[in-house]
Amino acid sequence: MMWDLHFVAIPGIWPPILVDKKMAEPQLNDILAALAFPVVAIAQDERIIAMNAGAIALTGPGLVGRHYVAVIRQPALIACIEGTLKSGKPGEVDYVAPHSTGEGSYRACANPVNLGAGRGVIVSFQDNSQVRQIDEMRRDFVANVSHELRTPLTALLGFIETLRGAARNDPAAQERFLTTMQAEAERMNRLIGDLLSLSRVESNERIRPTGLVDIVEVVRTASRSLEPLADTNEVTVNIIANDYPVYVIGDSDQLIQVFSNLIENSIKYGSKPGQVSVGFELIEMDPSLRSAAVRVLLRDQGEGINPLHIPRLTERFYRVDNHRSREMGGTGLGLAIVKHIISRHRGRFRVASEPGTGSTFAVVLPTPDSAD
């Protein structure tokens, strides 16, 4: 008995699928359904004869039997499919699909195949959305860093030129310019320090800490280090805790950094005079962690934050008030560092605020009994 067989090469599948040239549509549907990515089969008459669940989710239901041009409305992919149908040669193009949260980026691959009474095309869609997002994040990051460094560098170059020229013999101007130059240099130093810190946190974010840490003592240590800043801003940091320790599994230095950043922000942007309070809650079962946990609540008496800004607070270089943040010496990276450290500890970070009512920052960390 002779079989009329043909290899179908679909990206991501090796070896190629071996199919009968006269394969019935139910058999083709079974093969496409087994593939993890969206796949569409188009016959020689240019009509769609089969789609798997991924393709239906991508393009919509009820499209089998329709002409592919009516379904795939992007000229580049239409031309690619047409070329494969005519020449029998594979083709690839980028395909952008609308999505409820934005746009999905795909690499569409058209491969020829004998289906029924003639040549058809198998179109597969490889999701490149995450790669595209990473590329965009990298470009944004480079642009933001360049912008943040350009401003103080421009100021320093201008002051140096002035000191060599008009202010060469003016001691008062020299003192004023040198003070400003020192502030700009310190700002660049803070930015570079935060960038290095963020890089270190991200590099070991997948490695969960194993140390036993008293979270109450961590907060007290962070608060003590900020006493001079609190005194200058007439802010009192009130830690509400019992005398016994509250343990979490964590990295002591990183957790001190978390609460130093949060307390420092509350001191800088809170009311003057004012108060920052830090409290602790033991939770038998936290729904978000699905385990026992401790919640650390930090409340300030500042102006509050418009809820529109809250979802973006932990983005790199995102500032609610750019001018004020730079005046305060902020780099725009503090809350991004907080988010990544808490993520490494398998915890949760939440912000609640309304204009005129201050802000509440919640850090939820699993307790040792709930550790994996």
C-alpha positions in Angstrom: 0.0 0.0 0.0 1.4 3.3 -1.0 1.1 6.5 1.1 1.2 10.0 -0.4 3.0 11.9 2.4 4.4 15.4 2.9 6.6 17.0 5.6 5.1 20.2 7.2 7.8 22.4 8.7 6.3 24.6 11.4 8.7 26.9 13.4 9.3 25.5 16.9 8.4 22.0 15.9 11.2 19.5 15.0 11.2 17.1 13.3 8.6 18.5 10.8 5.1 17.0 11.1 4.5 14.2 8.5 1.0 14.5 7.0 -1.0 12.8 4.3 -1.5 15.0 1.3 -5.2 14.1 1.2 -5.6 14.7 5.0 -9.1 15.3 6.0 -9.9 18.5 7.9 -10.7 16.7 11.2 -7.2 15.2 11.2 -5.7 18.6 10.5 -7.7 20.2 13.3 -6.4 17.5 15.7 -2.8 18.3 14.8 -3.2 22.1 15.0 -5.0 21.7 18.4 -1.9 20.0 19.8 0.3 23.0 19.0 0.9 25.5 21.8 1.1 28.6 19.7 -1.5 30.1 17.3 -1.7 28.3 13.9 -3.9 28.8 10.8 -4.3 26.5 7.8 -5.2 28.1 4.5 -6.1 26.1 1.4 -5.2 26.8 -2.2 -8.5 28.6 -2.8 -7.3 31.1 -0.2 -9.9 30.2 2.4 -9.1 29.3 6.0 -9.8 25.6 6.6 -8.5 25.1 10.2 -7.5 27.1 13.2 -6.4 26.1 16.7 -7.5 27.6 19.9 -4.6 30.0 20.0 -5.4 31.4 16.6 -9.1 31.8 17.5 -8.1 33.8 20.6 -5.8 35.9 18.4 -8.1 36.6 15.5 -11.6 35.8 16.7 -14.1 32.9 16.4 -16.2 31.8 13.4 -13.5 32.5 10.7 -13.1 29.1 9.2 -14.3 29.1 5.6 -13.7 32.8 5.1 -11.1 34.3 2.8 -7.9 35.0 4.7 -7.7 38.6 3.4 -11.0 39.3 5.3 -9.5 37.9 8.5 -5.8 39.1 8.3 -6.0 42.7 7.5 -2.3 43.6 7.7 -0.8 44.1 4.2 2.6 42.7 5.1 1.2 39.3 6.3 -1.3 39.2 3.4 1.5 39.7 0.9 3.6 37.0 2.7 0.8 34.4 2.5 0.1 35.3 -1.1 3.8 34.9 -2.0 4.0 31.5 -0.3 0.8 30.2 -2.0 2.2 31.2 -5.4 5.9 30.3 -5.1 5.8 27.5 -2.5 8.6 29.2 -0.6 8.4 30.0 3.2 8.1 33.6 4.4 8.2 35.6 7.6 6.9 39.0 8.7 6.1 40.9 11.9 2.4 40.9 12.9 0.8 43.1 15.5 -2.4 42.0 17.1 -4.7 44.2 19.2 -5.0 43.1 22.8 -7.1 44.3 25.8 -4.0 45.5 27.5 -2.3 47.0 24.4 -0.8 45.3 21.4 0.8 41.9 21.0 3.9 41.5 18.8 4.2 38.3 16.8 6.5 36.8 14.2 4.2 35.3 11.6 5.7 32.4 9.6 4.1 31.1 6.4 5.1 27.6 5.3 3.8 25.7 2.2 2.0 22.4 2.6 0.0 20.1 0.4 -3.6 20.1 1.7 -6.3 18.3 -0.2 -6.3 19.1 -3.9 -3.5 21.6 -4.0 -0.9 23.6 -2.2 -1.9 25.4 1.0 -0.2 27.4 3.7 0.3 26.9 7.4 0.7 30.2 9.2 2.1 30.1 12.7 2.4 33.1 15.1 5.3 33.3 17.6 4.7 35.7 20.4 7.5 38.2 20.7 5.6 40.7 23.0 7.9 40.1 26.0 11.1 40.5 23.9 9.6 43.7 22.5 8.7 45.0 25.9 12.3 44.3 27.2 13.7 46.2 24.3 11.5 49.2 25.0 12.4 49.1 28.6 16.1 49.0 27.8 15.7 52.0 25.4 13.7 53.9 28.0 16.2 53.1 30.7 19.2 54.3 28.6 17.3 57.5 27.6 16.3 58.2 31.3 19.8 57.7 32.6 21.3 59.9 29.8 18.8 62.6 30.7 19.4 62.4 34.5 23.2 62.6 34.0 23.1 65.3 31.3 21.6 68.0 33.6 24.2 67.9 36.3 27.0 67.5 33.8 25.9 70.5 31.8 25.7 72.5 35.0 29.2 71.4 36.1 30.7 72.3 32.7 29.0 75.7 32.8 30.3 76.5 36.3 33.8 75.3 35.4 33.8 77.6 32.3 32.7 80.5 34.5 35.3 79.9 37.2 38.0 80.0 34.5 36.6 83.2 33.1 34.4 85.8 34.7 34.7 84.5 38.2 38.4 83.9 38.1 39.1 86.6 40.6 35.8 86.7 42.5 36.1 84.7 45.7 32.4 85.1 46.6 31.2 83.8 43.3 33.7 81.0 43.4 32.4 79.8 46.8 28.8 80.0 45.5 29.6 78.1 42.3 31.7 75.4 44.1 28.8 74.8 46.5 26.4 74.2 43.6 29.0 72.1 41.8 29.3 69.9 44.9 25.6 69.4 45.1 25.4 68.4 41.4 28.3 66.0 41.9 26.6 64.5 44.9 23.4 64.1 42.9 25.3 62.2 40.2 27.0 60.0 42.9 23.6 59.2 44.4 22.2 58.3 41.0 25.1 56.0 40.2 24.9 54.4 43.6 21.1 53.7 43.1 21.7 52.3 39.7 24.4 49.9 41.0 22.1 49.0 43.9 19.2 48.3 41.5 21.4 46.2 39.3 22.6 44.1 42.3 19.0 43.6 43.5 17.8 42.5 40.1 20.7 40.1 39.6 19.8 38.0 42.7 16.0 38.7 42.7 15.3 35.0 41.9 17.4 33.8 44.9 15.3 33.9 48.0 17.1 35.0 51.2 17.6 32.4 54.0 18.6 34.5 57.0 16.4 35.1 60.1 15.7 38.8 60.6 13.9 40.7 63.3 11.9 43.1 61.2 11.2 45.4 64.2 14.9 45.9 64.8 15.4 46.5 61.0 12.9 49.4 61.1 14.5 50.8 64.2 18.0 50.7 62.6 16.7 52.4 59.5 15.0 55.1 61.7 18.1 55.7 63.8 20.2 56.3 60.6 17.7 59.0 59.5 17.5 60.9 62.8 19.6 63.9 61.6 17.3 64.3 58.5 14.2 63.9 60.7 15.5 66.6 63.1 16.3 69.0 60.3 12.8 68.6 58.8 11.1 68.7 62.3 9.6 65.2 61.8 9.2 62.6 64.5 9.4 58.9 63.6 7.2 56.9 65.9 7.7 53.1 65.9 4.8 51.3 67.4 5.9 47.8 68.4 6.1 45.4 71.3 9.3 44.5 73.0 9.5 41.0 71.5 11.0 40.4 68.1 9.1 39.7 64.9 11.0 37.4 62.6 10.9 37.1 58.8 13.2 35.2 56.4 15.2 37.9 54.7 18.4 39.8 54.0 19.0 42.3 56.8 20.9 44.8 54.7 18.4 44.9 51.9 15.4 45.2 54.3 17.2 48.1 56.1 17.5 49.7 52.6 13.8 49.2 52.0 12.7 51.0 55.2 15.4 53.6 54.9 14.0 54.6 51.5 10.4 54.6 52.7 11.1 56.5 55.9 13.4 59.0 54.1 10.7 59.7 51.5 8.1 60.2 54.2 10.4 62.6 56.1 11.2 64.6 52.9 7.7 64.8 51.5 5.7 64.9 54.7 4.4 67.9 56.5 6.8 70.1 58.6 6.5 69.7 61.5 5.0 66.3 61.2 5.1 62.7 62.2 5.8 59.4 60.5 4.4 56.3 62.3 5.4 52.7 61.7 3.3 49.8 63.0 3.3 46.0 62.7 0.5 43.5 62.2 0.7 39.8 62.4 -1.5 38.0 59.9 -2.5 34.4 60.3 -3.3 34.0 56.6 -2.6 36.7 54.0 -4.6 36.2 50.8 -2.0 37.5 48.5 0.8 35.4 49.9 -1.4 32.4 50.9 0.5 32.1 54.1 1.1 33.7 57.5 2.8 37.1 57.3 3.7 40.3 59.0 2.5 43.6 57.6 4.5 46.7 58.2 2.5 49.9 57.8 4.2 53.3 57.4 2.0 56.4 57.5 3.0 60.0 56.9 1.2 63.3 57.1 2.2 64.6 53.8 0.1 66.1 51.0 -0.9 62.7 49.7 -0.7 61.3 46.2 -3.2 61.4 43.4 -4.4 57.8 42.9 -3.7 58.2 39.2 0.1 58.2 40.0 0.0 55.2 42.4 0.3 52.4 39.8 3.5 53.9 38.4 5.3 54.9 41.6 7.6 51.9 41.4 8.7 52.5 37.8 12.3 53.6 37.3 12.7 57.4 37.2 9.0 58.0 37.7 8.3 61.1 39.8 5.0 62.7 40.9 6.7 66.1 41.0 9.9 66.2 39.0 11.1 69.6 40.1 10.5 69.0 43.8 12.0 65.5 43.7 15.2 66.8 42.2 15.4 69.6 44.7 15.1 67.0 47.5 18.0 65.0 45.9 15.8 62.2 44.7 16.9 59.9 41.9 13.6 58.4 41.0 14.9 54.9 41.7 14.1 54.5 45.4 10.7 52.8 45.1 11.9 50.7 42.2 14.6 49.3 44.5 12.0 48.8 47.2 9.8 46.8 44.8 12.6 44.5 43.6 13.9 43.8 47.1 10.4 43.0 48.4 9.8 40.8 45.3 13.1 38.9 46.2 11.7 38.3 49.7 8.4 36.9 48.1 6.5 39.8 49.7 4.1 42.4 48.6 4.2 46.2 48.5 1.2 48.4 48.5 0.6 52.2 48.5 -2.7 53.9 49.5 -3.1 57.6 49.4 -5.5 60.5 48.7 -4.6 64.2 48.2 -4.6 66.0 51.5 -4.7 62.8 53.7 -1.1 61.6 53.7 0.1 58.2 52.4 0.3 54.7 53.7 3.0 52.3 52.5 2.4 48.6 53.3 5.1 46.0 53.2 3.9 42.4 53.6 6.5 39.7 54.3 6.0 36.0 54.9 7.0 34.7 58.4 9.5 31.8 58.9 6.7 29.2 59.5 5.4 29.9 56.0 8.7 29.7 54.2 9.0 27.2 51.4 
